[in-house]
Amino acid sequence: MSKSKDGIKWIELYRNKTGKKEIDMHEVARFALANGYEPPKPKTIEEVVARQLSRAARQHHKTDPDTGEPYRVNHRIPGEKGQASIWINVDDGPPRNKMLISLSTRREQMVGDALQLTRDADRWNRVCPDQEPIQLPLDLTFDVELRRHADEDDAEELAS
């Protein structure tokens, strides 16, 4: 059984035993561990540090001196199956094909999120026909432009 399917089994078991509809995953974890869930193998120090460094790389932003807009400095390129990802720095002027791979990968993640968001909203709308349907527009062009031209305080308020 996959990790996800095993996890889902424990979540459903917890929900069935407790009757809770809103759950705290820490409570579910305590329940699962107390009832025989086999915890994952601990990460090595190298794996933990690599993950922290990847997170730092992802969060590294600078301000473009030409536009005054922030940009992400480091960009991830997924590795081949079984291989580690590599990171490139946009300020180094990486080859177009590598930057395109990184940006396209992120765009595909957005498309996947939009597809799942649509499916989830559609399901809720079918399960709750007596309530006003939730319709979320997927054309984000206006939202991007609005945030792009908002000052920092306004951008934070729009994001919340």
DASUL-V14563 format. One line per field, one symbol per residue. phi: phi as a letter, one per 40 degrees, with the letter a starting at -180 (. if undefined). psi: psi as a letter, one per 40 degrees, with the letter a starting at -180 (. if undefined). A space follows every 10 residues. Layout:
# DASUL-V14563
phi->???
psi->???
This chain:
# DASUL-V14563
phi->.cdcccccdc ccccccccgc cbbbcccccc ccccbhcccc cdccdccccc cccccccccc bbbcccbgcc accbbcbccc dgbccbbbbc ccgcddcccc cccccccccc ccccccdccc cdcdcccbcc bcccbbcbcc dccccdccbc cdcccccccc
psi->hidddddddd ddddddddei dhihdddddd dddefehhii hiiidddddd ddddddddeh iihhddeeii ihdhhhhiii heiiiiiihd eefiiddddd dddddddddd dddddddddd dddddddgee ihihhhiehe ddddddddei idddddddd.
